Amino acid sequence: MEDLSDVSSEEELLELRNEGKISEDEYEQLRRAMQESRKTDVQSGTKDTDRAKQKRKLGKIAFCLMLVGIILPVVGFMVIETMASPNAHAAIGPWFFLGLVLEISAFVIGVIGWPDVFAKATVVSISLLIVLAFLFVA
């Protein structure tokens, strides 16, 4: 049997069979092998696409959590502060911890979805917020 590694399609395989260069059995074996390799290529491509979509979704979720973790505590505190009586002040502690939990969640999800641009932006932004917080407190 000749070196058939360069045979790339079923048409070429059929030509070789018609020319008598390969037998009917060899033709069937090679055709089945080609079909199986195509199926595995398609399945691996589908898995890669699914992973990329999952990472993209995680990146967007992380980015949204980061934004909510910044905006919700600020807005919530301001609303409660304006509704409080002039002599009473709203507690900032619960809003701070809510923001902290949301930011930590966003950071973890961002690290998990790192290949996505949104996830990278989230992790870098939260890291910068942490550095700024330490500089402000210290």
C-alpha positions in Angstrom: 0.0 0.0 0.0 1.3 3.5 -0.9 1.8 6.3 1.6 -1.7 7.8 1.9 -1.0 10.4 4.6 -1.6 13.2 2.1 -5.0 11.9 1.1 -7.3 14.6 2.6 -10.8 14.0 1.3 -13.1 11.2 0.5 -13.1 12.2 -3.2 -9.3 11.6 -3.4 -9.8 8.3 -1.5 -12.5 7.3 -4.0 -10.1 8.1 -6.9 -7.4 5.9 -5.5 -9.9 3.1 -5.1 -11.2 3.5 -8.7 -7.6 3.6 -10.0 -6.9 0.3 -8.2 -4.2 1.7 -5.9 -6.2 0.6 -2.8 -8.5 -2.3 -2.2 -12.2 -2.0 -1.2 -11.4 -3.0 2.3 -8.6 -0.4 2.6 -11.0 2.2 1.2 -13.7 1.5 3.8 -11.1 1.5 6.7 -9.6 4.8 5.6 -13.0 6.3 5.0 -14.2 5.3 8.5 -11.0 6.6 10.0 -11.5 10.0 8.3 -15.0 10.3 9.5 -14.0 9.5 13.1 -11.2 12.0 13.0 -13.7 14.7 11.8 -16.1 13.8 14.6 -13.4 14.2 17.2 -12.2 17.5 15.6 -15.8 18.9 15.7 -16.3 17.7 19.3 -13.1 19.2 20.5 -13.9 22.5 18.7 -17.3 22.5 20.3 -15.8 22.0 23.8 -13.3 24.9 23.2 -16.1 27.1 22.1 -18.2 26.2 25.1 -15.3 26.9 27.4 -14.7 30.3 25.8 -18.4 31.2 26.1 -18.3 30.1 29.7 -15.2 32.3 30.4 -16.8 35.2 28.7 -20.0 34.8 30.8 -17.9 34.6 34.0 -16.0 37.7 32.9 -19.2 39.7 32.4 -20.6 38.5 35.7 -17.5 39.5 37.5 -17.5 42.9 35.9 -21.1 43.5 36.8 -20.5 42.3 40.4 -17.6 44.8 40.7 -19.8 47.7 39.5 -22.7 46.7 41.8 -20.2 46.3 44.7 -19.1 49.9 44.2 -22.4 51.6 43.3 -24.9 49.8 45.5 -23.3 50.5 48.9 -22.7 54.2 48.0 -26.3 54.7 46.8 -27.8 52.7 49.6 -25.9 54.7 52.2 -26.8 58.0 50.7 -30.5 57.1 50.5 -30.6 55.9 54.1 -28.6 59.0 55.2 -31.0 61.4 53.5 -34.0 59.5 55.0 -32.6 59.6 58.5 -33.6 62.3 60.9 -31.2 65.3 61.3 -29.9 64.1 64.6 -29.4 60.4 63.6 -26.8 59.1 61.2 -27.0 55.9 59.2 -24.6 53.2 59.9 -22.0 52.7 57.2 -20.8 49.3 58.4 -23.4 47.1 56.7 -23.0 48.9 53.5 -19.2 48.6 53.7 -19.4 44.8 54.3 -22.0 44.4 51.5 -19.6 46.1 49.1 -16.6 44.1 50.4 -18.5 40.8 49.9 -19.5 41.8 46.4 -16.0 42.9 45.5 -14.4 39.7 46.8 -16.9 37.7 44.9 -16.2 39.6 41.7 -12.4 39.2 42.3 -12.7 35.4 42.7 -15.0 35.1 39.6 -12.7 37.3 37.7 -9.7 35.1 38.5 -11.7 32.0 37.4 -12.7 33.7 34.1 -9.2 35.2 33.6 -8.9 34.6 29.8 -11.8 37.0 29.2 -11.2 40.8 28.9 -13.9 41.7 31.3 -12.5 39.3 33.9 -9.0 40.8 33.5 -10.5 44.3 33.8 -12.3 43.3 37.0 -9.3 41.8 38.7 -7.0 44.7 37.8 -9.7 47.3 38.9 -10.3 45.6 42.2 -6.5 45.2 42.8 -6.2 49.0 42.2 -9.1 49.7 44.6 -7.4 47.6 47.3 -4.1 49.5 46.8 -5.9 52.8 46.9 -7.7 51.8 50.1 -4.4 50.8 51.8 -2.8 54.1 50.7 -5.8 56.0 52.0 -6.0 54.2 55.4 -2.2 54.1 55.9 
